[in-house]
Amino acid sequence: MSIRALIVDDEPLARTGVRQLVEPLDDVTIMGEASDGPDAVQQIETREPDLVFLDVQMPEMSGLEVVREVGVETMPLTIFVTAYDQYALEAFEAHALDYLLKPIEEERFEEAMGRARRQLQRVEADALSDQLRGVLQEYADEEDEEDDPIDRFTIRSRDRIYFVDVDDVQWIESEGDYVALHDGEDAHLVRKTMKELEQRLTPESFVRIHRSYIVNVDYIEELRPLDHGTYQIHMESGIPLKTSRGYSDNVDALLDATG
């Protein structure tokens, strides 16, 4: 999947900073830059980028006004770039995918790009034609009986179909109508619900610890007690996940089972 990105900022140095972060990425192409809001609107409407890095504060037309002009429903995936924390909430209310604070930290940039990739993969999965769905039906998870355990997941994107073995999944994260399967290196989106996975994954291996998380116990490195009976679970990949009180019985059962 190749992501076509537009960089919008009235400051040349700021555009250069974003460009320097984007250029090393193999899956992202910078299709243009805009130095003001009207130019940004024109390029978004005519060139249709997949992703926009959009400065919040610009003279004549702010980043939020660009979104309103283009229209929230037709605006591409947007990562707001701002020097001011107070704009972050307003950015999300304008349906931003994410936001970056200036000066942009490389780790935070990578997090935002990870979310962008997952969102675009989700859109591509929804865009599969009925004909392709028919061809793939014999491989699709929908054919499985609801009570059958899941052995592997079918992952669909625009240019390929591939499979992920359930044993390779380290933890699972809720992503709206989808879930993200994390294998320690990548995140793979599938159209499943957390409730369905909780029922169909082997309970000896997979434990739901939070409304948004299911973990593979084989990849848990340690648990650190927090307050009110909750824990911070550290996975082998280094990712920390916090348990919630609503799923404390599951965590207690896990601890009892492991002695």
C-alpha positions in Angstrom: 0.0 0.0 0.0 1.4 3.4 -1.1 0.2 6.4 0.9 0.1 9.7 -0.9 0.7 12.6 1.6 0.2 16.3 1.4 2.1 18.6 3.8 0.4 21.9 4.7 2.2 24.6 6.8 2.9 28.3 6.3 6.4 27.9 7.7 9.0 26.5 5.3 11.1 25.1 8.1 8.1 23.3 9.5 7.3 21.7 6.1 10.9 20.7 5.8 10.8 19.1 9.3 7.7 17.0 8.3 9.3 16.1 4.9 12.4 14.8 6.6 10.4 12.5 8.8 8.3 11.3 5.9 10.9 10.8 3.2 12.6 7.7 4.7 9.3 5.8 4.8 9.1 3.3 1.9 5.3 3.3 1.9 4.7 7.1 1.8 5.1 9.4 -1.1 4.9 13.2 -0.7 2.6 14.3 -3.5 2.7 18.0 -2.7 3.1 20.8 -0.2 0.9 23.8 0.5 1.9 27.0 2.3 -1.6 28.3 3.1 -5.2 27.2 3.6 -6.7 28.1 0.2 -3.8 26.2 -1.6 -4.4 23.3 0.7 -8.1 23.2 -0.1 -7.4 23.3 -3.8 -4.8 20.5 -3.7 -7.0 18.3 -1.5 -10.0 18.6 -3.8 -8.1 18.2 -7.1 -5.2 15.8 -6.2 -7.0 13.7 -3.5 -4.2 12.8 -1.2 -4.6 9.8 1.2 -3.1 11.6 4.2 -2.7 15.3 5.1 -0.3 16.8 7.6 -2.1 20.0 8.4 -0.8 22.9 10.5 -3.5 24.3 12.8 -2.4 28.0 12.9 -2.0 29.6 9.5 -2.8 33.1 8.4 -5.9 33.7 6.2 -7.3 30.2 6.8 -6.5 28.0 9.7 -6.2 24.2 9.5 -9.6 23.7 11.1 -11.1 26.1 8.5 -9.5 24.0 5.8 -11.3 20.9 7.2 -14.6 22.8 7.3 -14.1 24.1 3.7 -13.3 20.7 2.3 -16.0 19.1 4.5 -15.4 16.7 7.4 -16.9 13.7 5.5 -14.7 14.2 2.4 -11.5 15.3 4.2 -8.7 12.8 3.8 -7.1 11.2 6.9 -5.6 14.2 8.7 -2.8 14.6 11.2 -2.9 18.1 12.7 0.5 19.7 13.5 0.4 22.3 16.2 2.6 24.1 18.7 -0.2 24.5 21.2 -1.7 21.8 23.4 -5.1 23.6 23.6 -5.7 23.0 19.9 -5.5 19.2 20.3 -9.0 18.7 21.6 -10.5 21.0 18.9 -8.5 19.0 16.3 -10.0 15.7 17.4 -13.5 17.3 17.5 -12.9 18.2 13.8 -12.4 14.5 13.1 -8.6 14.5 13.0 -6.9 11.2 12.9 -4.2 12.4 15.2 -2.1 15.4 16.1 1.6 16.1 16.5 3.0 18.8 18.8 5.9 21.0 17.4 8.7 20.2 17.6 7.7 16.8 16.4 9.3 13.9 18.2 10.3 10.9 16.0 8.6 8.4 18.3 5.4 10.3 18.4 5.5 10.6 14.6 5.9 6.9 14.2 2.9 6.3 16.5 0.8 8.7 14.4 1.9 6.9 11.2 1.0 3.6 12.6 -2.5 4.7 13.3 -2.7 6.2 9.8 -1.7 2.9 8.2 -4.2 0.9 10.2 -7.0 3.4 9.3 -6.1 3.3 5.6 -6.0 -0.5 5.7 -9.4 -0.5 7.3 -10.8 1.7 4.4 -9.2 -0.6 1.8 -10.7 -3.7 3.4 -14.1 -2.1 3.3 -13.6 -1.3 -0.3 -13.1 -4.9 -1.5 -15.6 -5.6 -4.3 -18.4 -8.2 -4.0 -16.7 -10.2 -6.7 -13.5 -10.4 -4.8 -15.3 -11.4 -1.7 -16.9 -14.2 -3.6 -13.6 -15.5 -4.8 -12.2 -15.4 -1.3 -15.2 -16.8 0.5 -13.8 -20.2 0.9 -10.8 -18.7 2.7 -12.8 -16.1 4.7 -13.3 -16.3 8.4 -17.0 -15.7 7.9 -17.3 -19.4 6.7 -16.2 -20.6 10.2 -18.9 -21.8 12.5 -19.5 -19.3 15.2 -18.6 -21.8 17.9 -15.4 -23.1 16.1 -12.1 -22.0 17.6 -10.0 -19.7 15.4 -6.7 -21.3 14.2 -5.7 -18.4 11.9 -6.9 -15.1 10.7 -7.4 -14.0 7.1 -6.0 -10.5 6.5 -7.3 -8.5 3.5 -5.8 -5.4 1.9 -6.0 -3.9 -1.5 -3.0 -5.7 -3.0 -2.9 -9.0 -1.2 -4.6 -11.6 1.1 -2.5 -13.3 3.7 -2.9 -15.3 6.9 -1.7 -14.8 10.5 -1.6 -17.9 12.8 -3.4 -17.4 16.0 -0.3 -18.5 18.0 1.7 -15.6 16.5 -0.7 -13.0 17.9 0.7 -11.5 21.0 -2.2 -9.1 21.9 -5.4 -7.8 20.3 -6.7 -4.3 20.4 -10.2 -3.0 19.7 -10.4 -0.6 16.7 -14.0 0.3 16.4 -15.7 -2.3 14.1 -12.3 -4.0 13.7 -9.6 -5.4 15.8 -5.9 -5.0 15.4 -3.8 -8.2 15.8 -0.4 -7.4 17.1 2.4 -9.9 16.4 5.2 -7.8 18.0 6.2 -6.2 14.7 3.0 -5.3 12.8 -0.6 -4.7 13.4 -3.2 -6.6 11.2 -6.8 -5.4 10.9 -9.7 -7.8 10.7 -13.4 -7.2 10.9 -14.2 -9.0 14.2 -15.6 -7.9 17.5 -13.8 -8.4 20.9 -16.8 -10.3 22.1 -16.6 -12.8 19.3 -12.9 -13.3 19.8 -13.3 -13.8 23.5 -15.7 -16.6 22.8 -13.7 -18.3 20.0 -10.1 -18.0 21.1 -8.7 -20.7 23.5 -9.3 -19.4 27.0 -6.1 -21.1 28.2 -4.1 -19.0 25.9 -6.0 -15.7 25.5 -7.3 -13.6 28.3 -9.4 -10.4 28.1 -7.9 -7.9 30.5 -9.6 -4.7 29.4 -12.6 -3.6 27.3 -10.0 -2.9 24.5 -7.4 -5.6 25.1 -7.0 -9.4 24.8 -3.6 -10.8 25.5 -1.9 -14.1 24.6 -0.6 -15.3 28.0 2.4 -16.9 26.3 3.8 -13.5 25.5 3.3 -11.9 29.0 6.7 -11.0 30.4 5.6 -9.5 33.8 2.7 -8.0 35.7 3.2 -4.9 37.9 0.5 -4.2 40.5 -1.2 -0.8 40.3 -4.1 0.5 42.4 -7.6 -0.9 42.9 -6.6 -4.4 41.9 -5.4 -3.4 38.5 -2.1 -4.3 36.8 0.3 -3.1 34.2 1.1 -6.0 31.9 4.4 -5.9 30.0 4.4 -8.0 26.8 7.6 -9.5 25.3 7.5 -6.9 22.6 7.9 -4.2 25.3 4.3 -2.9 25.0 2.7 -2.1 28.4 -1.0 -2.8 28.7 -3.1 -1.8 31.7 -5.8 -4.1 33.0 -9.2 -2.7 34.1 -11.2 -3.5 37.2 -14.1 -4.8 35.1 -11.9 -7.7 34.0 -10.0 -8.3 37.3 -11.6 -11.8 37.7 -9.9 -12.8 34.4 -6.5 -11.6 35.7 -7.0 -13.2 39.0 -7.8 -16.5 37.3 -4.6 -16.1 35.2 -2.5 -15.6 38.3 -4.1 -18.6 40.1 -3.5 -20.8 37.0 0.2 -19.8 36.9 0.7 -20.3 40.6 
